[in-house]
Amino acid sequence: MPADAKPPAVRMARAVIDAALKENRPWEQLCYWIIVASVVAGILVLLIGAWVGSIATMFATSTMGVFIWPALRASIEYRKENMAMRLMELPLSRAATADQAADAISVVFTEQFSKGKNRVEIPETKTNS
């Protein structure tokens, strides 16, 4: 590190997690809006098909449900990831050393990205407060 360079500022776990959640929020909301738009469009097409008496138009409405499922699945995944990040705050705040914090992060990431295949208990550590 050069002599005139400042060391990076220490950020609390809560600030980092809040920033990550803030970055995920627009994508989560986009998924919800896609679901809402698909439902509204489906209802409108169904009503128009019923008014005109077109069976083909009413059938097309049922196929619009295809657009809802990917958005719903993505929004559920975003929600799970956001909850996992929020739950990381507790073990990180309990960690007394950098090694304990690294272990806590490793356990949470293993849990989240392995979809529960390698479940590990996070030990409670005592802080010097």
Helices and strands as residue ranges (DSSP letters): H 13-52, H 55-63, H 65-94, H 98-113
